[in-house]
Amino acid sequence: MPNGSYQERRGQIETYFDRTAADAWSKLTSDVKVSRIRETVRAGREDMRNTLLDWLPADLSGKRLLDAGCGTGALAVEAARRGAEVVAIDVAPTLIEIARERAPKDFGGGSIHFEAGDMLDPAHGRFDHVVGMDSLIHYRPADVVNVLAGLAERTSTSIIFTFAPKTVPLAIMHAVGKLFPRGDRSPAIEPVSVKTLKGLIAADAGLAGWQPNRTRRIAVGFYTSQALELIPG
C-alpha cells in the first residue's frame, strides 16, 4: 500500500505538473522552439523513450501495457501502434488533456485509455508490461521500491522504469539548475546509486521472483536518467 511519504510527494508532483509547469511541459514535449537547456532535456528524453520502446516486443497485439506517468502520451501512442491495449496514467489532469488532444484517432489494432490518477490503483487491472519513464525519479528510493512491488503484483512479463543515478555530474547539474529561472527547473529529484537500488529491490519481499535485467544510462546536457528492466526469474 502507498505510504504517507509517497502520497505527499505525489501531491507535490501533481501540483507542479498540473499548474506550475503545464505550459512548459507541453512545449518541451512538442516540436516548438525551446531554451538550450530544454533542448538537451528533449533530446535526452527522446533517446530514453526509444530505449524503453526497444525493450518492449515489436508486436504487442493482445497485450496490456501500463504507461505509469504517461505525461503527454508519446510513449503510449507508440505502444498502441504496436497493438497494445494501453492504460496511460498521470497525476496531472492538464497533461492528460494534452495527451488526449494529441493522440491520433486510430491506432490500428491498439488502443489507449488516458486517465488522471494513481499508477498504483488496482482498478487499472493486470498488465503484461509496465513502463514508467521518469515518473519515479522524484520519489525516495524506499518509496520507488514500494511502488515497484505494488506494480509487480499485477504484472506478468516486465517492468521497465527509470531512476536518477547518483553521479557527481548529476549532483553538479542539479545544484547549478537552481540558479536558473523557475521555468527551467524540474521538481526535486532523488538520486540513488545502481548498487543501492538493486540491493533494495533484492531485499524487498514484494519483488521476490523479480530480477534486474537490462540497464542503460542516458546523459545529454541537462538530462541524466537511467533505465532498468525487471523481469520474473
Secondary structure, DSSP 8 states (H G I E B T S, - for coil): ---HHHHHHHHHHHHIIIIISHHHHHHHTSSS---HHHHHHHHHHHHHHHHHHHTS-S--TT-EEEEET-TTSHHHHHHHHTT-EEEEEES-HHHHHHHHHHS-S--TT-EEEEEES-TT-GGG--EEEEEESSSSTTS-HHHHHHHHHHHHTTEEEEEEEEE-B--HHHHHHHHHHTTS-GGG-------B-HHHHHHHHHH-GGGTTEEEEEEEEEEETTEEEEEEEEEE-
